[in-house]
Amino acid sequence: MKKIVVKVGSNLLVKDDGAIDKEYMVELARTLARFWQEDNQVVLVTSGAKAAGYGVAFHKDVDQDLYIKQALCAIGQVQLMKLYEGVFDFYGIKVAQLLMNRDDFSNRKRFLNLRNTLIGLLEMGFLPIVNENDTVSTEEISFGDNDVLAAMFAIGWKSDYLFLLSTVDGIIDEAGNKIGEYNFHTRLKKLPGNGWGTGGIQTKIRAARAASAAGVESCISNGKTLENLEKFIKGESIGTRFKARNAISSKKAWIGFLSSPSGVVVINRGAELALKKSKSLLPVGVIKIEGDFHTGDIVDVLTEKGNRIGKGITNFNSTEMRKIIGLKSIEAKKALGYDCPTAFIHTDNFWREG
């Protein structure tokens, strides 16, 4: 049994005139139904609510104020789910909707609740359909694009495969050739977008790189050729592959890719070397901190040169840390006047970049 996340964007779901492409939705449902009927677990991450809302409300201008866009997304969500319910019902599959924002991943308790809900839906035989909750999204809590949402979902769920479906055959290099396996140093061809999608190829690359770094085999491929999904799983060279790296624990995956930092800590060279050797970060290795954070919050860890080397869960709040920066463990306890943890960030709660 494989765990598969498929993201389909507005550029595939919406025709040039702004209408939802129902024929494409039928083919998409047929493809995912085949995976489902082979006892795989499938999650669909979808865009298209805004476009569906425009179609119902007869608003063709995509340059609307935020509150109008959010209202149209509320209208469109209903229409989109009606369509998905219909096409999947044809193949005997029931669906459920999950609407979420970045906060649902950043807050560990809410993230665990989300994962439990997902497990419950799959156990009851419902195929989850995921979308960003655009009706309440603001810049602070939005993903920016459903490619990012799909990657975060794949990481949090620890899926086997992530498919980011596009309107091109994969990533194209400067010479116009498709890249079979992604290489960070390859120079890419710039491709135009359209008014219905919010992301571009760079967004898809960032999303696929994050998922592959967390152990998820990822692929950017042409969603108009849906048989590519099955071919990729069988090992064929389809689209652009992002090879899965060594899987990390669910907790460290959450720290590294799903959480939002509440502050910054700058460390000295000795602490940098210690973290690279999988040792804990002690107060003596801290040079300065930025921001206000609480015990248990996430902070970015930077070198003296300003390079981020990781993220971690703090054992102290920012007020305490400002009192013990640069102190040894025994000195830190004296400075605070009470017994306290030895480490500022324990190695088990630290995710290292790269």
N, C-alpha and C positions, 0 to 999 in steps of 0.2 A: 504493500500500500504506500502510495506517494502522497505528499501534501503539496498541492499546487496552487499558486496564486497567479491569477491572470488579470492584468490591468488593460482596459480598453478605453481609449480617449474619445473626446468629442469629434476629432477629425475622422474617426472611423464610423461613429454612430450617426453623424449628422451629414446630410447631403449639402450640396453647394447652396441650395435655396433655403437652408436652415431647418428643413423638415427631418425628423428622425427616420433613419433608414431601417424600416421594419424587416426588410428581407435580410439585411446583414444580421440583425438581432436573432433571427431564426437560425441562421447558419452558426452563429456564435453559441447559441443554446444547444444545437445539435452536437457541436464539437465538445463542449464541456460535459454534456450528458454522457458522451461515450467514455470519458474519463471517470465520471461518477459511477456509471454502471459497471466499470471494471474495478470497483471497490477502492478507488482513490478518493481522497478528500480534496474538494475544490472550493476556493473562495474567489469570487469575482469582484474586482475593484473597478468601478465604473464612473465615467463622467457623463455629461449629457443633460443634467437637470436644467441648467440655464437655457440651453437650446430648446428643450421641450417646453419650458415656460414661455419663451418667446413665441413659439408656434401657437400655443393656446391663447395667449394674450395679444397676438398679432403685433408684437413689438419686434421689428427687424433691426433696429439700431442697436449695435452691441456696445456703444459708448454711452451707457446710462449711469446715473448716480448710483452709489453703492446701495442705498436703501431700495431702489427699484430693482437692482440686480438680485438682491436678497429675496425680495418679494417674488420675483419671477422664478427663482430657484425653488421656493416653497411650492409654487404652483407646479413646476416641472417635476419635482420629486414624485408627486402623486402619479403623474402621467407616465413617467419612466418606469416606475414599479409596476403599474398596470400592464405595461408592455412586457416587462420581464416575466411577470407572473404568467401571462398568457403563453409566451413562447416556451418557457420551461415546463408548464403544465402539459404541453403537447407531448413531452417526453417523460411524463410521469414524475417530475421533480418539483417539490415544493420549495419556495424561496422565503428568505427572511431578510429584512433590511437592517443594516447597522450604519448609523450616521455618527461621525466623530470629528473631533478637532485634535490639534496637537497636544492639548492639555491631557487628553485621555491616555496618551503615551508617556508624557513627562512626569505625571504623578504616578508613582509606583503602585499605590493602592488601587487607583482607577484602572491602571493598566492590567493588574491581576484580575480585577472584576471583569474587564473586557475580555480577557483570555478565557475566563470561566464561562462567560456568556457564549463565546464562540464554541467552546467544547460542548456546551449543552445543546446548541443548535445542531451541531454535526451528529451528536449522539441520537438526536430525535429525527435525523434524516432530512434536515433542511439545509439547502445550499445558501450560504450567506452572501448577500450582495452589499458591498461596502461603498460608501461615498463620503466625501467631506460634508459636514453640516454647514453648507454655505449660507443658510438663513441666519446664522448667528456668528459667522466667522468675522474676525477682525484681523488686522495684520499681525497682532501679537500671538494669536492662537491658531492661525491658519497654517496649512502645510505649504501653500504656495502653488502646489500642483499635485494631482493625484498620483503621479509617478513617485513622489516622495511618500505619500500615504501608503502606496502599495509596498514600497520597500520597507517602511517601518512595520507594516502589518506582517510581511513575510519574515522579518527578523524576529518580531515578538512571538510569532506563532512557531518559529523554527521550521519553516517550510523547506521542502526539498528543492522546489523550483519556483522561480519568479519570471513571468513573461511580461515584458513591457511592450505592448503592441503599438506599432507605428504605421505610417503610410509609406515608409521606405523599407528596403530589404534588410537594413541594418545600418551600422555606422559606415559612412563613406569617407575615404581619405581624400587628400587634395587632388589626387589623380583621377578620382571618380570611381575607385575600386572599393568593393565591399570588404570590410575588415572582418575576418573570420573569428579571431579571438582578440579581445581588447588589449591594447598596449598603451600605457599612459603617455608614452613619448610620441605616438603617432599624430601627425598633423591632420586635422579633420577638415572636410569640406563644409562650408556654411550652407545651410538649407533654409529656404523660406518657410514661414508658417502661415496660419490663417487666423481669422478673427474668432473662431470658436474655441480653440485650445488655448490654455494658459502657459503650457510648458514648451520646451524645445528639446533638441537633441542633447544639449549640455545638461539639462535637468534629468533626462533619462540616464545619462552616463553617471551622474552623481548618485542617483538612486541605485543603479545596478552595481556600482562599485561598493556602496555601503552594504548592500545585501550580500554580495559575494564575499566581502571581508568578514561577515558574520557567519559564513558557512552555507550560504544559499546559492545554488547554481542559478545563474541569471542569464537572460537573453533579451536582446532588443531585436525584434523581427517584424516583418510585414504582416500586419493583422488582417489584410485582405486575403491572404493565403493561409487560412486557419489550420490546414493540415500540417503546417510547419510546427505546430506545438507538439504533436505526436512524434514527428520526425526528430525533433530536437531531443526529446526524452529517450528515443531509441539510439541516440548517439550520432545522428547525421549532422553535417555542418550546415546549419540553418541560421540566418541572421548573424548577429555578433554575440559571441559567447563571452561571459564574464565568469571565469572559472572559480568555483567555490574554494575558499581557503579553509584552513583548519577551523572547525567549529569551536566556538567559545561557549561558556556557560550562559544560561538564560539571564542570570543576574548581570554578568559583565556585558552581555549584548545590550541589555536595557541601559546600563550606565553609558556605554560608548555611543550608541546610535539612537536611543529613544528619549533619553532624559534631557532636560534643559538646565544648564548651569545657573546657579544663583550668585556666583561670585568667581573670582580669579585668585589663584595663589601663584606667586613667583618663587622659584626654588634655586638653590645654588648648585654648583657643579657636582658636589659630592652627593647631594640628594638625587640629582638626575641620574647619576651612575647607579645608585642604590635601587631606584625604581626600575631601571633597565635590567637589573639582576633579580627582579621580582621580590624586592624587599619593601617594607612599609616606609611611608613618608613620615618623618619625625619633625616636631616643631623646630629642632635645631637646624634643619635644612631649609627652613622657610625664610625668605628675604623680605617679602611684603605680601599683603593681601589687598584685594579690591572688592568692594561690594559688601552688602549685609546679608548674612546667611545664618541658618539655624543648624543645630546638630542634626545630621541625617540628610542635609541638602547635598546637591551635586555642585562641585566647583571644577573649573578648568585649571589644569596645571601647566604653567609656562616656564620655560628656561629663562635665564638672565637675558638672553638675546631676544626674547619675546616669542619663541617658537612653542606651540602647544605640543606637549608630549603625551597628554592623556587627560582623563577625567576621573573623579573619585568621590566617594561618599565621606563626608567629614565626621569626625568624632567630637569636634568642638564647634561652637558658634563663633561668629566673627568678633564679638566682644572679647571672648576668652582668648582667641588667637592673637589679637592685638597686644595682649598682655604677655604672651609667651613666645612671640616670634624670636627665633634664634637661640632659644634656651634648651638645655639638655633636659631630659625627662624629670630628674630629681629637682632641678631648678624650676621647672614648669609647675610642679605640684606646690612648691613653696610660694611661687608668685600668685597662684590662684587661691591658695589657702585651703585646698581640699584635694582629696585623692581624685585622680583623673586618668584617662587612658594614656598609654605610652605613645601611641601613634596618632598623628593627625589624620592620616588616611591609611587604613590597613591594606596590605597587599591584596587581600581577598575582595576588597571593595574598590580596586583601582583597575581601570581599563587603559592600556597603553596604546597610543597611536601607532598604526602600522604593524 
